[in-house]
């Protein structure tokens, strides 16, 4: 049993399709599966409308840490500037 003062993290159950797809994406990017997911999550604000995500958010306490709130395009920056050179190479491998 986990102590009461220890944080619990939600571990989502991915569908077989999502798991298979992320595995192949990570191979193509030459990074681990968690690294591929982290890169994709950080790219999401350039694909979806962050304002709509923020509008419907149910946890306003995490705004400072959220990729949709801290999006580079909002500040007039290149959305790829946030990535390390290794991450940029991984992105270029699949885009």
N, CA, C and O of each residue as an XYZ file, in Angstrom:
380
protein
N       0.839     -1.187      0.000
C       0.000      0.000      0.000
C       0.881      1.248      0.000
O       1.923      1.282      0.655
N       0.463      2.248     -0.725
C       1.219      3.485     -0.865
C       0.947      4.423      0.317
O      -0.202      4.579      0.730
N       2.011      5.056      0.871
C       1.800      6.006      1.975
C       0.891      7.155      1.551
O       0.859      7.528      0.378
N       0.154      7.711      2.506
C      -0.797      8.776      2.212
C      -0.149     10.046      1.675
O      -0.767     10.762      0.887
N       1.081     10.342      2.082
C       1.715     11.586      1.661
C       2.434     11.465      0.312
O       3.009     12.443     -0.165
N       2.408     10.293     -0.300
C       3.084     10.107     -1.578
C       2.102     10.390     -2.722
O       0.957      9.938     -2.695
N       2.569     11.146     -3.728
C       1.715     11.481     -4.860
C       1.467     10.254     -5.723
O       2.329      9.386     -5.864
N       0.291     10.202     -6.286
C      -0.059      9.156     -7.236
C      -0.162      9.792     -8.608
O      -0.681     10.899     -8.758
N       0.331      9.091     -9.591
C       0.254      9.587    -10.955
C      -0.677      8.701    -11.755
O      -0.642      7.476    -11.631
N      -1.498      9.311    -12.564
C      -2.416      8.576    -13.420
C      -1.631      7.993    -14.583
O      -0.939      8.717    -15.299
N      -1.739      6.698    -14.768
C      -1.083      6.027    -15.887
C      -2.174      5.592    -16.855
O      -2.889      4.626    -16.590
N      -2.308      6.293    -17.972
C      -3.382      5.951    -18.904
C      -3.140      4.602    -19.577
O      -2.002      4.196    -19.815
N      -4.218      3.939    -19.870
C      -4.148      2.696    -20.618
C      -4.354      3.055    -22.087
O      -5.412      3.554    -22.471
N      -3.343      2.800    -22.896
C      -3.437      3.108    -24.320
C      -4.061      1.945    -25.068
O      -3.907      0.786    -24.685
N      -4.761      2.267    -26.131
C      -5.288      1.216    -26.990
C      -4.119      0.518    -27.678
O      -3.006      1.042    -27.704
N      -4.370     -0.648    -28.225
C      -3.322     -1.369    -28.960
C      -2.844     -0.519    -30.129
O      -1.647     -0.472    -30.414
N      -3.774      0.157    -30.811
C      -3.406      1.008    -31.941
C      -2.465      2.129    -31.508
O      -1.461      2.392    -32.169
N      -2.792      2.789    -30.397
C      -1.947      3.885    -29.906
C      -0.574      3.372    -29.503
O       0.440      3.988    -29.831
N      -0.533      2.269    -28.807
C       0.740      1.703    -28.362
C       1.614      1.305    -29.551
O       2.804      1.620    -29.588
N       1.024      0.619    -30.512
C       1.760      0.213    -31.710
C       2.258      1.434    -32.469
O       3.397      1.456    -32.936
N       1.412      2.447    -32.593
C       1.778      3.658    -33.339
C       2.898      4.428    -32.656
O       3.833      4.880    -33.317
N       2.812      4.582    -31.337
C       3.852      5.306    -30.605
C       5.178      4.550    -30.687
O       6.236      5.165    -30.815
N       5.125      3.238    -30.616
C       6.346      2.441    -30.726
C       7.029      2.704    -32.078
O       8.240      2.917    -32.135
N       6.256      2.687    -33.145
C       6.817      2.922    -34.470
C       7.296      4.355    -34.644
O       8.316      4.605    -35.286
N       6.556      5.289    -34.070
C       6.979      6.686    -34.096
C       8.311      6.846    -33.378
O       9.197      7.544    -33.870
N       8.460      6.218    -32.234
C       9.710      6.331    -31.476
C      10.872      5.702    -32.238
O      11.990      6.214    -32.190
N      10.621      4.595    -32.943
C      11.679      4.001    -33.766
C      12.097      4.965    -34.866
O      13.288      5.162    -35.105
N      11.117      5.567    -35.536
C      11.415      6.494    -36.628
C      12.162      7.728    -36.130
O      13.024      8.267    -36.824
N      11.820      8.166    -34.917
C      12.456      9.350    -34.343
C      13.784      9.006    -33.660
O      14.568      9.889    -33.313
N      14.016      7.707    -33.476
C      15.213      7.211    -32.783
C      15.323      7.739    -31.354
O      16.387      8.151    -30.892
N      14.166      7.706    -30.671
C      14.089      8.088    -29.253
C      13.220      7.052    -28.549
O      12.573      6.233    -29.202
N      13.205      7.085    -27.228
C      12.359      6.166    -26.463
C      10.884      6.525    -26.654
O      10.553      7.620    -27.110
N      10.018      5.600    -26.301
C       8.582      5.875    -26.405
C       8.168      7.056    -25.528
O       7.435      7.924    -26.003
N       8.611      7.126    -24.259
C       8.251      8.308    -23.460
C       8.778      9.609    -24.071
O       8.098     10.634    -24.024
N       9.981      9.573    -24.642
C      10.524     10.793    -25.267
C       9.689     11.194    -26.475
O       9.442     12.381    -26.686
N       9.248     10.219    -27.275
C       8.401     10.517    -28.433
C       7.082     11.134    -27.993
O       6.610     12.102    -28.591
N       6.488     10.571    -26.944
C       5.227     11.123    -26.435
C       5.439     12.540    -25.912
O       4.621     13.421    -26.177
N       6.521     12.773    -25.176
C       6.799     14.120    -24.655
C       6.965     15.131    -25.778
O       6.465     16.252    -25.680
N       7.657     14.752    -26.838
C       7.832     15.651    -27.981
C       6.485     15.951    -28.627
O       6.185     17.102    -28.942
N       5.679     14.919    -28.822
C       4.368     15.104    -29.458
C       3.465     16.004    -28.607
O       2.750     16.853    -29.139
N       3.503     15.814    -27.301
C       2.684     16.651    -26.418
C       3.114     18.111    -26.533
O       2.273     19.010    -26.532
N       4.408     18.345    -26.630
C       4.903     19.722    -26.750
C       4.609     20.317    -28.118
O       4.597     21.538    -28.270
N       4.369     19.468    -29.119
C       4.002     19.956    -30.453
C       2.500     20.216    -30.597
O       2.083     20.939    -31.501
N       1.696     19.637    -29.723
C       0.245     19.750    -29.845
C      -0.278     21.183    -29.988
O      -1.176     21.405    -30.800
N       0.235     22.159    -29.245
C      -0.304     23.511    -29.388
C      -0.147     24.095    -30.795
O      -0.860     25.033    -31.150
N       0.767     23.561    -31.593
C       0.896     24.060    -32.966
C      -0.052     23.332    -33.915
O      -0.162     23.694    -35.086
N      -0.740     22.298    -33.405
C      -1.654     21.508    -34.226
C      -3.113     21.804    -33.874
O      -3.955     21.927    -34.763
N      -3.406     21.917    -32.592
C      -4.777     22.179    -32.136
C      -4.876     23.626    -31.643
O      -3.864     24.312    -31.500
N      -6.082     24.073    -31.391
C      -6.309     25.430    -30.908
C      -6.154     25.450    -29.378
O      -7.047     24.993    -28.664
N      -5.026     25.976    -28.871
C      -4.798     25.993    -27.426
C      -5.864     26.748    -26.643
O      -6.163     26.388    -25.504
N      -6.441     27.787    -27.237
C      -7.465     28.566    -26.531
C      -8.677     27.709    -26.188
O      -9.270     27.864    -25.121
N      -9.043     26.806    -27.093
C     -10.187     25.931    -26.829
C      -9.857     24.932    -25.726
O     -10.712     24.600    -24.905
N      -8.624     24.457    -25.711
C      -8.207     23.526    -24.656
C      -8.246     24.246    -23.311
O      -8.780     23.712    -22.339
N      -7.690     25.441    -23.248
C      -7.665     26.210    -21.995
C      -9.079     26.551    -21.523
O      -9.369     26.496    -20.328
N      -9.945     26.898    -22.452
C     -11.314     27.264    -22.108
C     -12.038     26.126    -21.399
O     -12.815     26.362    -20.474
N     -11.784     24.894    -21.831
C     -12.486     23.739    -21.270
C     -11.682     22.984    -20.213
O     -12.097     21.916    -19.762
N     -10.547     23.528    -19.822
C      -9.690     22.885    -18.830
C     -10.412     22.761    -17.484
O     -11.151     23.657    -17.075
N     -10.184     21.637    -16.811
C     -10.814     21.394    -15.510
C      -9.828     21.489    -14.353
O     -10.179     21.169    -13.218
N      -8.597     21.926    -14.625
C      -7.590     22.042    -13.561
C      -6.769     23.311    -13.778
O      -5.641     23.250    -14.267
N      -7.328     24.436    -13.422
C      -6.673     25.736    -13.633
C      -5.450     25.926    -12.743
O      -4.704     26.888    -12.930
N      -5.226     25.044    -11.790
C      -4.073     25.156    -10.896
C      -2.769     24.780    -11.593
O      -1.694     25.075    -11.071
N      -2.835     24.142    -12.746
C      -1.632     23.672    -13.444
C      -1.283     24.508    -14.674
O      -0.440     24.089    -15.467
N      -1.889     25.651    -14.854
C      -1.679     26.465    -16.056
C      -0.210     26.798    -16.314
O       0.234     26.762    -17.462
N       0.537     27.116    -15.281
C       1.942     27.503    -15.471
C       2.779     26.367    -16.048
O       3.787     26.623    -16.707
N       2.391     25.141    -15.818
C       3.158     23.991    -16.306
C       2.594     23.413    -17.599
O       3.178     22.486    -18.163
N       1.495     23.931    -18.069
C       0.796     23.347    -19.215
C       1.362     23.821    -20.546
O       1.626     25.009    -20.734
N       1.544     22.884    -21.459
C       2.062     23.200    -22.786
C       1.121     24.102    -23.580
O       1.575     24.847    -24.449
N      -0.180     24.049    -23.298
C      -1.128     24.882    -24.027
C      -1.088     26.326    -23.552
O      -1.402     27.234    -24.322
N      -0.710     26.556    -22.310
C      -0.590     27.910    -21.769
C       0.751     28.541    -22.124
O       0.827     29.752    -22.327
N       1.795     27.745    -22.201
C       3.145     28.244    -22.445
C       3.585     27.984    -23.877
O       4.697     27.511    -24.109
N       2.740     28.282    -24.819
C       3.044     27.983    -26.217
C       3.915     29.067    -26.840
O       3.623     30.254    -26.695
N       4.973     28.674    -27.527
C       5.893     29.642    -28.128
C       5.233     30.547    -29.155
O       5.573     31.728    -29.224
N       4.292     30.035    -29.963
C       3.682     30.856    -30.990
C       2.896     32.020    -30.403
O       2.675     33.023    -31.082
N       2.472     31.896    -29.144
C       1.785     32.986    -28.474
C       2.761     34.143    -28.249
O       2.361     35.307    -28.288
N       4.021     33.832    -28.019
C       5.023     34.847    -27.743
C       5.794     35.245    -29.004
O       6.808     35.938    -28.922
N       5.306     34.802    -30.180
C       5.938     35.156    -31.432
C       7.236     34.416    -31.705
O       8.059     34.885    -32.491
N       7.432     33.269    -31.070
C       8.648     32.492    -31.246
C       8.402     31.323    -32.182
O       7.262     30.924    -32.418
N       9.472     30.790    -32.701
C       9.434     29.579    -33.497
C       9.036     28.426    -32.573
O       9.698     28.211    -31.557
N       7.960     27.669    -32.898
C       7.543     26.589    -32.009
C       8.592     25.488    -31.865
O       8.539     24.715    -30.909
N       9.538     25.402    -32.791
C      10.567     24.372    -32.713
C      11.787     24.826    -31.908
O      12.668     24.019    -31.612
N      11.840     26.101    -31.556
C      12.973     26.620    -30.785
C      13.020     26.047    -29.374
O      14.074     26.063    -28.738
N      11.903     25.545    -28.880
C      11.839     24.989    -27.524
C      12.528     23.630    -27.415
O      12.763     23.140    -26.310
N      12.851     23.024    -28.553
C      13.415     21.680    -28.559
C      14.932     21.703    -28.640
O      15.527     22.600    -29.238
N      15.543     20.703    -28.027
C      16.995     20.545    -28.115
C      17.352     20.131    -29.544
O      16.475     19.683    -30.283
N      18.613     20.271    -29.948
C      19.000     19.822    -31.286
C      18.665     18.345    -31.539
O      18.253     17.989    -32.643
N      18.836     17.493    -30.535
C      18.493     16.070    -30.694
C      16.996     15.908    -30.935
O      16.587     15.120    -31.788
N      16.177     16.650    -30.188
C      14.738     16.581    -30.373
C      14.342     17.132    -31.744
O      13.457     16.587    -32.403
N      14.994     18.203    -32.165
C      14.705     18.761    -33.499
C      15.028     17.752    -34.590
O      14.285     17.648    -35.566
N      16.112     17.013    -34.449
C      16.449     15.964    -35.410
C      15.399     14.873    -35.418
O      15.041     14.359    -36.477
N      14.905     14.518    -34.245
C      13.855     13.497    -34.142
C      12.583     13.959    -34.840
O      11.932     13.181    -35.536
N      12.237     15.218    -34.652
C      11.037     15.781    -35.282
C      11.209     15.797    -36.798
O      10.307     15.404    -37.537
N      12.365     16.253    -37.252
C      12.628     16.325    -38.694
C      12.581     14.937    -39.343
O      12.280     14.819    -40.531
N      12.875     13.900    -38.577
C      12.871     12.538    -39.119
C      11.463     12.089    -39.513
O      11.309     11.220    -40.371
N      10.443     12.673    -38.897
C       9.079     12.216    -39.171
C       8.189     13.282    -39.808
O       7.073     12.970    -40.226
N       8.648     14.519    -39.891
C       7.827     15.567    -40.514
C       8.399     15.951    -41.856
O       7.851     16.817    -42.536
